[in-house]
Amino acid sequence: MAYAIFEAGGRQFRAEAGDSIRMPLMNGDPGTKLTFDQVLLTADGDEVKTGQPMVTGAKVLGEIVEHGKERKIYVFKFKRRKNYKRKTGHRQQYTEVKITDLKLG
């Protein structure tokens, strides 16, 4: 079981070939090929490589599947005895990426 931990959009993700990952919204249409070259760690069976800070020659290849929005999160503020209440909602946008291949370097 080979996997890699990579950084994209200010976050870290663990990927195996064939996985679908929800990432922060990225530019590109569905079907666009992506290459993530900021790989922090790779593992293939018992062999583990860690980067200083990145693993040289390692890449994660993926393809954009769709764009969407997460479920709504409600934010409620109030101050007691002051008749102050505010209710707002937020839906975070995401990009779903299917990991096609891992190049472990």
C-alpha positions as CSV (number, residue, x, y, z in Angstrom):
1,M,0.0,0.0,0.0
2,A,1.7,3.1,-1.2
3,Y,0.7,6.5,-0.1
4,A,1.9,10.1,0.1
5,I,1.3,13.1,2.2
6,F,1.3,16.4,0.3
7,E,0.5,20.0,0.8
8,A,-1.9,22.0,-1.3
9,G,-4.1,25.0,-0.6
10,G,-2.4,25.6,2.8
11,R,-3.4,22.1,4.1
12,Q,-1.9,18.7,4.2
13,F,-3.6,15.6,2.6
14,R,-2.9,11.9,2.6
15,A,-3.4,10.3,-0.8
16,E,-3.4,6.8,-2.2
17,A,-4.0,5.9,-5.9
18,G,-7.7,5.9,-6.6
19,D,-8.7,8.1,-3.7
20,S,-11.1,11.0,-4.0
21,I,-10.1,14.0,-1.8
22,R,-12.1,17.2,-1.1
23,M,-9.8,20.2,-1.2
24,P,-10.2,23.9,-0.9
25,L,-11.6,25.5,-4.1
26,M,-9.1,25.3,-6.9
27,N,-9.0,26.9,-10.4
28,G,-9.8,24.5,-13.3
29,D,-12.7,22.8,-15.0
30,P,-13.7,19.2,-14.3
31,G,-11.4,16.9,-16.2
32,T,-8.3,19.1,-15.7
33,K,-5.2,17.3,-14.8
34,L,-3.3,18.4,-11.6
35,T,0.2,17.8,-10.4
36,F,1.1,18.3,-6.7
37,D,4.9,18.4,-6.2
38,Q,5.0,19.6,-2.6
39,V,5.2,16.0,-1.2
40,L,6.2,15.9,2.5
41,L,6.3,12.1,3.0
42,T,6.1,8.9,0.9
43,A,5.6,5.3,2.0
44,D,5.7,2.1,0.0
45,G,5.3,-0.9,2.2
46,D,8.0,-0.7,4.9
47,E,10.0,2.0,3.0
48,V,9.2,5.5,4.3
49,K,10.9,8.6,2.9
50,T,10.5,12.0,4.6
51,G,11.5,15.3,3.0
52,Q,13.7,18.0,4.3
53,P,11.2,19.7,3.8
54,M,10.1,18.1,0.5
55,V,10.8,14.7,-1.0
56,T,12.8,15.3,-4.2
57,G,11.3,13.8,-7.3
58,A,8.0,12.8,-5.7
59,K,4.7,13.9,-7.3
60,V,1.0,13.3,-6.8
61,L,-1.1,13.3,-10.0
62,G,-4.8,13.9,-9.9
63,E,-7.8,15.0,-11.9
64,I,-10.6,17.5,-11.0
65,V,-13.9,15.6,-10.7
66,E,-16.3,18.4,-9.6
67,H,-16.7,21.6,-7.7
68,G,-19.3,22.0,-4.9
69,K,-20.3,23.4,-1.6
70,E,-20.1,21.7,1.8
71,R,-23.2,21.6,4.1
72,K,-24.3,24.8,5.8
73,I,-22.7,25.8,9.1
74,Y,-24.7,28.2,11.3
75,V,-23.1,30.9,13.4
76,F,-25.3,32.4,16.2
77,K,-24.2,35.4,18.2
78,F,-26.1,36.9,21.2
79,K,-25.6,39.1,24.2
80,R,-27.8,38.4,27.1
81,R,-30.3,41.0,28.3
82,K,-29.4,43.3,25.4
83,N,-31.9,42.0,22.8
84,Y,-28.9,41.3,20.4
85,K,-29.2,38.2,18.3
86,R,-27.6,37.4,14.9
87,K,-27.8,34.2,12.9
88,T,-25.7,33.7,9.8
89,G,-24.7,30.7,7.7
90,H,-21.7,29.7,5.7
91,R,-21.1,27.1,3.0
92,Q,-17.5,26.4,2.2
93,Q,-16.7,25.7,-1.5
94,Y,-14.6,22.7,-2.4
95,T,-13.0,20.9,-5.3
96,E,-13.2,17.1,-5.4
97,V,-10.0,15.6,-6.8
98,K,-9.4,12.0,-7.8
99,I,-5.9,10.8,-7.3
100,T,-4.7,9.0,-10.5
101,D,-1.1,8.1,-9.7
102,L,1.7,8.5,-7.2
103,K,5.3,9.1,-8.3
104,L,7.3,8.3,-5.1
105,G,10.7,9.6,-6.4
